């Protein structure tokens, strides 16, 4: 097998700038002082060096510095063919021999871009659902971002640990348990034929329905009217008041609310019957979760459970109190003052000594470091928790935790439906299982209409359709920058044209198909000396894949890879249309274009795998 080209043109250009400035002006700089980009498409060139920072030392105008530095490159670097100057920007043209040598060195490398192990660990926490409902569309975005981040960090050399913390306790869990106890009549997932996590989620929605019915009835009582008159703001309508009063009603007046709170207290006290019910219903949910994770092609290395971690961190708070990291108020509650970090005062322990979320998050982070010792801990959590993670990370830093500088919150925008925000309690969500089923149905319809896989047996057809359907779903979600809130439109997600997963997969299928038709990759070495601009552009796109992966890791942004794959696929679709491959004008051109096709196929397969997307051989 050929080995990947070892000459790094980016590194060579950086060295050229350093040596050129030293030779021309006696100026010494380091690589981090050099700003270099891929040349914009409207200008001739491959890489652009920004020379403005060097004019002060050279005592010459930017255009002059660029001209002199460009001449130095052409004279001293064999791979730089020519240059042009646009104001203070030096555009360098890399000669064809470099790109041809590069392709020759990597076209058969299926692992191009994969970095050697760096001896470091990265822990990625994602999914982390509640056990009172099935996984839904919002979870899918979380899961896909987390899975992709884990693949990206593995690609750049980290040993990756994939974890989640299952939120298996609390009042929301008790609502599902209570509703099943009161209204379930002994039904089970098996007796109803309902997937087990959907079965439990049905009772969470039922609790809310029953609660709302009772609340509506209570609002018409004299007690409710008296409270509204006493506490309602002047001119506030009854509807507005009771909407705001809902939590107080749950905590003080609701029979269902009181029963749910009693159940939570029994759970915390270790009541045998309550724990048995909790275990039974949670196990139903776990079975359902496992099925969904398997369908999405994801897995975890370690599961943490809130029922095991909710008491963690209290000892750390006590120790931090002695070290004056925290302070105690008159009511006995413990706080941390983060105003110097432009945050606020944050409660870390209630006056009754019980934990809050940040208490257990501190303890869980410490436990994870003890378990695995990661240099990085990445939390994939929606942007509603941005402030929480700023507080958590600053608190861990003040506690002197050795991993504090490696903490990162991969924050992402919520997912809306065209008709608005999803609400689990009201059942207005797109369940993950239903969504997967829908995209697979659409993929089957599209694939069977084209008839390309008609001659294959059912198992092969199903495997291809699954790759196409899941590719459509995953690509649609990951191609959006994580920070952006997105609207999920089911019809758009399964569109087989445009900026979609199937569009990228189709480019890969074309690449592999032409190689099959050629009888495999040619082994003969012929000199191709007529490299076209479009061909050179495609090689340079392939070349930048490793740097793009590193950038996606640094930015915690898998959408960079999704959009790169789309651009690469789009370039190949055009190449396929504009150039002959099997019928190329010369044998050398045919050999070159087959190898280029194979190189692009390898990169596309690797890039899409980083998104959790498999590539079909046919579609």
C-alpha positions in Angstrom: 0.0 0.0 0.0 1.2 3.5 -0.7 2.1 5.7 2.3 0.6 9.2 2.7 2.7 12.0 1.3 5.0 13.2 4.1 5.7 16.7 2.8 3.4 19.2 4.5 2.9 22.2 2.2 1.4 24.3 4.9 4.4 23.6 7.1 6.8 24.4 4.2 5.1 27.7 3.6 5.3 28.6 7.2 9.1 27.8 7.2 9.4 29.8 4.0 7.8 32.9 5.6 10.1 32.5 8.7 13.3 32.0 6.6 12.3 34.7 4.1 11.7 37.4 6.7 15.0 36.5 8.3 16.9 36.6 5.0 15.2 39.7 3.6 14.8 41.9 6.7 16.6 40.2 9.6 13.2 39.6 11.3 12.7 36.6 13.5 9.1 35.3 14.0 7.4 32.1 15.2 4.8 30.0 13.3 2.0 31.3 15.5 2.7 34.8 14.3 1.8 33.8 10.7 -1.7 34.2 9.4 -2.3 31.9 6.4 -5.6 30.8 4.7 -6.7 28.9 1.7 -6.9 31.4 -1.1 -10.3 32.7 -1.9 -11.8 31.3 -5.1 -12.0 34.7 -6.9 -8.1 34.9 -6.8 -5.5 32.7 -8.3 -3.6 30.7 -5.7 -3.7 27.9 -3.2 -2.6 29.6 0.0 -2.6 33.2 1.1 -0.2 34.7 3.5 -1.2 37.9 5.3 1.9 40.2 5.3 0.5 43.3 7.2 2.0 42.2 10.5 5.5 42.2 9.0 5.5 45.7 7.5 6.5 47.4 10.8 9.7 45.3 10.9 10.5 45.6 7.2 9.7 49.3 7.1 8.1 48.9 3.7 4.6 49.0 2.3 2.5 45.8 2.5 2.6 45.4 -1.3 6.4 45.7 -1.4 6.8 43.2 1.4 4.5 40.8 -0.4 6.3 41.1 -3.7 9.7 40.5 -2.1 8.5 37.6 0.0 6.8 36.1 -3.0 10.0 36.3 -5.1 11.9 34.6 -2.2 9.3 31.7 -2.3 9.7 31.1 -6.0 13.4 31.2 -5.8 13.9 29.0 -2.7 10.9 26.6 -2.5 10.6 24.0 -5.2 6.8 23.5 -4.8 5.9 27.2 -5.2 5.4 27.9 -8.9 4.3 31.5 -8.9 2.6 34.2 -6.8 0.5 37.3 -7.0 -0.2 40.2 -4.6 -3.5 41.8 -3.7 -2.7 44.7 -1.4 -1.2 43.1 1.7 -2.1 39.5 0.8 0.5 37.2 -0.8 -1.3 34.5 -2.9 1.0 31.5 -3.5 0.4 28.9 -6.3 1.6 25.4 -5.5 2.9 23.6 -8.6 1.2 20.5 -10.1 4.0 18.2 -9.2 3.3 18.6 -5.5 -0.4 17.7 -5.9 0.4 14.8 -8.1 3.1 13.5 -5.6 0.6 14.0 -2.8 -2.1 12.0 -4.5 0.3 9.2 -5.4 1.2 8.9 -1.8 -2.3 8.6 -0.3 -4.9 7.5 -2.9 -5.0 4.0 -1.4 -4.8 5.0 2.2 -8.1 4.2 3.8 -7.0 5.9 7.1 -5.8 9.2 5.6 -6.0 11.9 8.2 -6.1 9.6 11.2 -3.6 10.7 13.8 -1.4 8.5 16.0 -2.5 8.0 19.6 -1.4 11.0 21.7 -1.7 9.3 25.1 -4.5 11.6 26.2 -8.1 10.8 27.2 -11.3 12.7 26.3 -14.6 12.0 28.0 -17.7 12.9 26.1 -21.0 13.0 28.0 -24.1 13.0 25.8 -27.8 11.9 25.7 -28.3 11.7 29.5 -32.1 11.3 29.4 -34.8 11.2 32.1 -36.4 7.8 32.7 -39.9 9.1 32.5 -40.3 9.2 28.7 -38.8 7.9 25.4 -36.0 9.6 23.6 -37.2 12.3 21.2 -36.0 14.6 18.5 -34.2 16.9 20.9 -32.3 13.9 22.3 -31.4 12.9 18.7 -29.5 16.2 18.2 -27.7 15.7 21.5 -26.8 12.1 20.7 -25.6 12.8 17.2 -23.4 15.7 18.3 -22.0 13.7 21.2 -21.3 10.6 19.0 -19.7 12.7 16.3 -17.5 14.6 18.9 -16.4 11.2 20.2 -15.4 10.0 16.7 -13.6 13.2 15.9 -11.5 13.1 19.0 -10.7 9.5 18.4 -9.6 10.5 14.9 -7.1 13.1 16.2 -5.5 10.6 18.6 -7.4 10.7 21.9 -8.6 7.7 23.8 -12.3 8.5 24.0 -14.6 7.5 26.8 -18.3 7.9 26.0 -20.6 8.3 29.0 -24.0 9.5 30.0 -25.7 10.2 33.3 -29.2 8.8 33.4 -31.6 11.0 35.3 -33.4 8.2 37.0 -34.8 9.9 40.1 -36.8 12.9 41.1 -40.4 14.2 40.9 -40.7 13.7 37.2 -39.9 10.0 37.5 -42.4 9.8 40.4 -45.2 11.3 38.2 -44.9 8.4 35.7 -44.7 5.8 38.5 -47.8 7.3 40.3 -49.8 7.5 37.1 -49.1 3.8 36.3 -49.9 2.9 39.9 -53.3 4.8 39.9 -54.4 4.2 36.3 -52.3 1.4 34.8 -54.5 -1.5 36.0 -51.5 -3.8 35.9 -50.7 -3.2 32.2 -47.2 -3.9 31.0 -45.3 -3.3 27.7 -45.8 -7.0 26.9 -49.5 -7.0 27.5 -50.1 -3.8 25.5 -47.6 -4.4 22.7 -46.1 -0.9 23.3 -42.4 -0.3 23.2 -41.3 -0.2 26.8 -40.0 3.3 27.0 -43.0 4.6 25.1 -45.2 2.7 27.6 -43.7 4.6 30.5 -43.8 7.9 28.7 -47.5 7.4 28.1 -48.1 7.5 31.9 -46.0 10.7 32.2 -48.3 12.4 29.7 -51.3 10.8 31.5 -50.2 12.3 34.8 -50.1 15.8 33.3 -53.5 15.3 31.7 -55.1 14.2 34.9 -53.3 17.0 36.8 -54.6 19.6 34.4 -58.2 18.3 34.6 -58.0 18.5 38.4 -56.5 22.0 38.2 -59.2 23.3 35.9 -61.8 22.0 38.3 -60.0 23.6 41.3 -59.8 27.0 39.6 -63.6 27.2 39.8 -63.7 26.7 43.6 -64.2 29.5 46.2 -60.8 28.7 47.6 -59.1 29.3 44.3 -61.0 32.6 43.7 -60.1 33.8 47.2 -56.4 33.1 46.6 -56.5 34.9 43.2 -58.1 38.0 44.8 -55.5 38.0 47.6 -52.4 37.3 45.5 -53.4 38.3 42.0 -52.0 41.5 40.6 -54.5 44.2 40.0 -56.0 43.8 36.6 -54.5 40.3 36.0 -56.8 38.0 34.2 -57.7 34.6 35.8 -56.1 32.7 33.0 -52.8 34.6 33.5 -52.9 34.2 37.3 -53.6 30.4 37.3 -50.9 29.8 34.7 -48.3 31.4 36.9 -49.8 29.7 40.0 -49.5 26.2 38.7 -46.4 25.2 40.6 -47.8 26.5 43.9 -51.0 24.6 43.3 -49.0 21.4 42.6 -46.9 21.8 45.8 -49.7 23.0 48.2 -53.2 22.1 47.0 -53.0 19.3 44.4 -53.8 15.8 45.6 -51.8 14.3 42.7 -48.9 16.6 43.5 -49.0 15.6 47.2 -49.0 11.9 46.2 -46.1 12.4 43.9 -44.1 14.2 46.5 -44.9 11.5 49.1 -43.6 8.9 46.6 -40.4 10.8 46.2 -39.9 10.9 50.0 -40.6 7.2 50.2 -38.0 6.6 47.5 -35.4 8.7 49.3 -36.2 6.8 52.5 -35.7 3.4 50.7 -39.3 2.2 51.0 -39.2 -1.4 49.7 -42.4 -1.2 47.5 -41.5 2.2 46.0 -38.0 1.0 45.1 -39.4 -2.1 43.5 -41.8 -0.1 41.4 -39.0 2.3 40.5 -36.7 -0.5 39.4 -39.5 -2.1 37.3 -40.4 1.0 35.4 -36.8 2.2 35.0 -35.9 -1.2 33.6 -38.7 -0.9 31.1 -37.3 2.4 30.0 -33.7 1.1 29.8 -34.8 -1.7 27.5 -36.4 0.8 25.2 -33.4 3.2 25.3 -31.1 0.4 24.3 -33.2 -0.4 21.2 -33.2 3.2 20.1 -29.5 3.6 20.7 -28.8 0.4 18.6 -31.0 1.7 15.8 -29.0 5.0 15.7 -25.7 3.0 15.9 -24.4 4.5 19.1 -23.2 3.0 22.4 -21.6 4.1 25.7 -18.5 2.9 27.6 -19.9 3.8 31.0 -23.3 4.8 32.5 -23.7 6.9 35.6 -27.0 7.1 37.4 -28.3 10.1 39.3 -29.6 7.8 41.9 -26.0 6.9 42.7 -24.5 10.4 42.3 -27.1 12.8 43.8 -25.4 12.7 47.2 -21.9 13.2 45.8 -20.1 16.5 46.2 -21.4 17.3 49.8 -18.0 16.4 51.3 -16.2 18.6 48.8 -18.5 21.5 49.7 -17.7 20.9 53.4 -14.0 21.0 52.7 -14.3 24.0 50.5 -16.2 25.8 53.2 -13.2 25.3 55.5 -10.9 26.7 52.8 -13.1 29.8 52.3 -14.0 28.8 48.7 -17.6 28.7 49.9 -19.4 30.7 52.5 -22.4 30.0 54.8 -25.5 32.2 55.2 -27.4 32.6 58.5 -30.0 30.0 57.4 -27.2 27.4 57.1 -27.2 27.4 53.2 -23.8 27.3 51.5 -22.9 29.5 48.6 -20.0 30.5 46.3 -19.3 34.1 45.3 -18.4 34.2 41.6 -18.9 37.9 41.0 -15.2 38.4 40.2 -15.7 36.0 37.3 -18.7 38.0 36.1 -21.1 35.4 37.3 -23.2 35.6 40.5 -23.6 34.1 44.0 -24.5 30.4 43.5 -26.2 28.1 46.0 -24.3 24.8 46.4 -26.0 23.4 49.4 -29.5 24.0 50.8 -30.1 25.2 54.4 -31.4 21.7 55.3 -28.1 20.2 54.0 -29.5 18.7 50.8 -27.8 18.8 47.5 -28.7 20.9 44.5 -27.7 20.0 40.9 -24.4 21.7 41.0 -23.4 19.8 44.1 -23.8 16.4 42.5 -22.2 17.7 39.2 -19.1 18.6 41.2 -19.1 15.1 42.8 -19.8 13.4 39.5 -16.9 15.2 37.8 -14.6 14.1 40.6 -15.8 10.5 40.3 -15.3 10.5 36.6 -11.7 11.8 36.9 -11.1 9.1 39.5 -12.5 6.4 37.2 -10.8 7.4 33.9 -8.4 10.4 34.4 -9.4 12.3 31.3 -7.6 15.5 30.2 -10.9 16.7 28.6 -14.5 16.4 29.8 -17.0 17.5 27.2 -20.7 18.0 28.3 -23.2 17.9 25.4 -26.2 19.8 26.9 -28.7 22.2 25.4 -28.0 25.9 25.6 -30.6 26.4 28.3 -27.9 25.3 30.7 -25.2 27.7 29.5 -25.1 29.6 32.8 -25.1 26.4 34.9 -21.9 25.1 33.2 -20.1 28.4 33.5 -20.8 28.2 37.2 -19.8 24.6 37.4 -16.5 25.0 35.5 -15.5 28.1 37.5 -16.3 26.3 40.8 -14.2 23.3 39.8 -11.4 25.6 38.8 -11.5 27.3 42.3 -11.5 23.9 43.9 -8.2 23.3 42.1 -9.4 20.2 40.2 -6.6 19.0 37.9 -8.9 18.6 34.9 -10.6 22.1 35.3 -8.9 23.6 32.3 -10.1 20.7 30.1 -13.8 21.2 30.7 -16.1 22.2 27.8 -19.8 22.6 27.4 -20.8 21.7 23.9 -23.9 23.9 23.9 -26.5 23.4 21.2 -29.7 25.1 20.2 -33.1 23.6 20.9 -35.0 21.8 18.1 -38.4 23.1 17.2 -41.1 21.7 15.0 -42.6 23.9 12.3 -45.6 24.4 14.5 -43.5 25.4 17.6 -41.6 24.1 20.5 -42.0 20.4 21.6 -43.5 19.7 25.1 -43.0 16.3 26.6 -45.6 16.6 29.2 -48.2 17.4 26.6 -47.0 14.7 24.3 -46.2 17.1 21.5 -42.9 15.6 20.6 -41.4 13.6 17.7 -40.2 10.4 19.3 -36.9 9.2 18.1 -38.2 5.8 17.1 -41.1 7.3 15.1 -38.6 9.6 13.3 -36.2 6.7 12.4 -39.2 4.7 11.1 -40.3 7.7 9.0 -37.0 8.4 7.3 -36.5 4.7 6.6 -39.9 4.6 5.0 -39.1 7.6 2.8 -35.7 6.1 1.9 -37.3 2.8 0.9 -39.8 4.6 -1.3 -37.1 6.7 -3.1 -34.8 3.7 -3.5 -37.4 1.2 -4.8 -38.7 3.8 -7.3 -35.3 4.0 -8.9 -35.0 0.2 -9.1 -31.3 0.2 -8.6 -31.3 -2.4 -5.9 -34.2 -4.5 -7.3 -31.9 -7.5 -8.1 -30.6 -7.7 -4.6 -32.0 -9.9 -1.9 -34.2 -8.5 0.8 -31.5 -8.4 3.4 -29.1 -6.4 1.2 -31.9 -4.0 0.2 -32.8 -3.4 3.8 -29.1 -2.7 4.7 -28.8 -0.2 1.9 -32.1 1.5 2.7 -31.1 1.8 6.4 -27.8 3.5 5.5 -29.6 5.9 3.2 -32.4 6.7 5.7 -30.2 7.2 8.7 -27.7 9.1 6.6 -30.5 11.5 5.6 -31.6 12.0 9.3 -28.1 12.4 10.7 -26.8 14.7 8.0 -29.8 17.0 8.2 -29.3 17.6 11.9 -25.4 17.6 12.1 -25.0 20.0 9.1 -26.4 22.8 11.3 -23.9 24.6 13.5 -24.6 23.4 17.1 -25.1 26.9 18.5 -28.0 27.6 16.1 -31.5 26.8 17.1 -33.0 24.7 14.4 -36.5 23.8 13.1 -36.8 20.2 12.1 -39.1 19.7 9.1 -39.6 15.9 8.6 -40.3 16.4 4.9 -37.1 18.3 4.3 -35.0 15.9 6.3 -35.7 13.0 4.0 -35.3 14.9 0.8 -32.9 12.9 -1.4 -31.6 16.0 -3.3 -29.7 19.1 -2.3 -27.5 19.4 0.8 -28.4 16.0 2.2 -26.8 12.8 3.4 -28.1 10.8 0.4 -26.5 13.4 -2.0 -23.1 12.8 -0.4 -23.7 9.0 -0.4 -24.6 9.1 -4.0 -21.2 10.8 -4.9 -19.5 8.0 -3.0 -21.5 5.3 -4.9 -20.4 6.9 -8.2 -16.7 6.8 -7.1 -16.9 3.2 -6.1 -18.9 2.3 -9.2 -16.4 3.7 -11.7 -13.6 1.8 -9.9 -15.6 -1.4 -10.1 -16.3 -0.9 -13.8 -12.6 -0.4 -14.3 -11.9 -3.8 -12.8 -10.3 -2.2 -9.7 -7.6 0.4 -9.1 -4.9 0.3 -11.8 -1.4 -0.8 -10.7 0.5 0.7 -13.6 2.3 4.0 -13.0 2.0 6.5 -15.8 3.1 10.1 -15.9 0.1 12.5 -16.0 1.3 15.9 -17.0 -1.9 17.6 -18.0 -3.5 18.3 -14.6 -6.6 20.4 -15.0 -7.6 23.2 -12.6 -10.7 21.3 -11.5 -8.6 18.2 -10.7 -6.1 20.2 -8.8 -8.9 21.8 -6.8 -10.2 18.4 -5.8 -6.8 17.1 -4.7 -6.3 20.3 -2.6 -9.8 19.6 -1.0 -8.7 16.1 -0.1 -5.4 17.4 1.2 -7.0 19.7 3.8 -9.2 16.9 5.4 -6.8 16.3 8.3 -6.6 19.9 9.2 -10.4 20.3 8.9 -10.9 17.4 11.4 -8.5 19.1 13.8 -10.4 22.3 13.4 -13.7 20.6 14.0 -12.3 19.2 17.2 -11.0 22.5 18.4 -14.3 24.2 17.6 -16.4 21.3 18.9 -18.3 21.6 15.6 -19.2 18.5 13.6 -21.1 20.7 11.1 -17.7 21.7 9.6 -17.2 18.1 8.6 -20.7 17.7 7.3 -20.4 20.7 5.1 -16.9 19.7 4.0 -18.3 16.3 2.8 -21.1 18.1 1.0 -18.7 20.4 -0.8 -16.4 17.4 -1.7 -19.4 15.5 -3.0 -20.6 18.5 -5.0 -17.1 18.8 -6.5 -17.1 15.2 -7.6 -20.6 15.3 -9.1 -19.4 18.2 -11.3 -16.2 16.4 -12.1 -18.2 13.3 -13.1 -20.3 15.5 -15.4 -17.4 17.5 -16.9 -14.6 14.9 -17.3 -14.4 11.4 -18.8 -12.9 8.8 -16.5 -13.1 5.3 -18.0 -13.1 7.0 -21.5 -10.4 9.5 -20.6 -8.3 10.9 -23.5 -5.2 9.1 -22.4 -4.4 6.0 -20.2 -2.4 8.2 -17.9 -5.5 10.5 -17.4 -7.7 7.4 -16.7 -5.3 6.0 -14.1 -5.0 9.4 -12.4 -8.8 10.0 -12.3 -9.5 6.5 -11.0 -6.9 7.1 -8.2 -8.4 10.5 -7.5 -11.9 8.9 -7.3 -10.6 6.4 -4.8 -8.8 9.0 -2.7 -12.1 11.1 -2.5 -14.1 7.9 -1.7 -11.8 7.1 1.2 -12.0 10.7 2.5 -15.8 10.8 2.1 -16.2 7.5 3.9 -14.0 8.6 6.7 -15.7 12.0 7.0 -19.2 10.6 7.0 -18.2 8.0 9.5 -17.2 10.8 11.9 -20.9 11.8 11.7 -22.0 8.3 12.4 -23.1 7.8 8.8 -22.4 4.6 6.8 -21.8 4.6 3.1 -23.7 2.3 0.8 -22.0 0.7 -2.2 -25.2 1.1 -4.2 -28.3 3.3 -4.1 
